[in-house]
Amino acid sequence: MERKVLITGAGTLGVEIARVLLGTGIRVRLLDSSENALWRAEESLRDVAVAEMILGDIRDRNAVIGAMRGISEIIHTAALKHVRYTNTNPTETIDVNVIGTRNLILEAMRRDSVQKFIFISSDKACFPINIYGESKKMGETLVKWAFEESGKQFCSCRFGNYLGSSGSVIDRWKEQRKDGAIKLTDPNMRRFFIKPEEVAGFVISIMESRKYGQGNVYCPIMKVIDMDTMSKVVARKWGVKVQIIGKQTGEKFDEVLLNTEEVRRSRIIDNLIEVVRPQARRRRSATLPALTC
């Protein structure tokens, strides 16, 4: 069977993954509920190869069924992501991030052609304190369940913030700079950051290897960036001021990549962190370094 990858979400990450896959000759289908996002993705990818664009909502089972025809692998990036808006719109967030993910998982389990399913999670799923984090944690749990039920290669990839992606802190600061100041919630905060192209490479490496799956969670080893330092460097480069606006509802001062229970069933392999699903047999491995911020 010819390989054809379905990528849900035509945002920064989805397009970056599509770009790499198309460059290797793998066929790609992008699914998004926004026609503007699909148009931008098509324009961005035009210099690489033609990707199939499907307008549809992952909350709609019929749309999911149609988008999954002839698909061999799925990379699920589509989600509502902004903490502020997900907290104030919990029903919509659950519909997209949990029900939508469930729809994709059930259809992937049903289809013999689908061999691998990768769910894009977040460090906010670790000790979640907001709706977004809770929804991502539920997605990881669904992925674990799907593997146990089907035996297919379902797994999750957990990341920090994507530098320069749409809606990211750098993206917001670019909009704010015209007013002479960039806004920072609290200078004491620290965050994991990773570039979209690094995420794309990581996800594709997980997809291409048969040894990654089993309902496990995979994390790249990321650097922690102090937001005070980062904002000052950006402000100095742009010639603007930093305006402190205070911690927002649902924000943590420090994100963590693994919780204390997960550390006990984690190991470092191939320069990545593998969090073995609960109840799975844990293999001996190198000692895991401290990963809290």
Secondary structure, 3 states (H helix, E strand, C coil): CCCEEEEECCCHHHHHHHHHHHHCCCEEEEEECCHHHHHHHHHHHCCCCCCEEEECCCCCHHHHHHHCCCCCEEEECCCCCCHHHHHHCHHHHHHHHHHHHHHHHHHHHHCCCCCEEEEEEEHHHCCCCCHHHHHHHHHHHHHHHHHHHHCCEEEEEEECEECCCCCCHHHHHHHHHHHCEEEECCCCCEEEEECHHHHHHHHHHHHHCCCCCCCCEEEECCEEEEHHHHHHHHHHHHCCEEEECCCCCCCCCECECCCHHHHCCEEEECCEEEECCCCCCCCCCCCCCCCEC
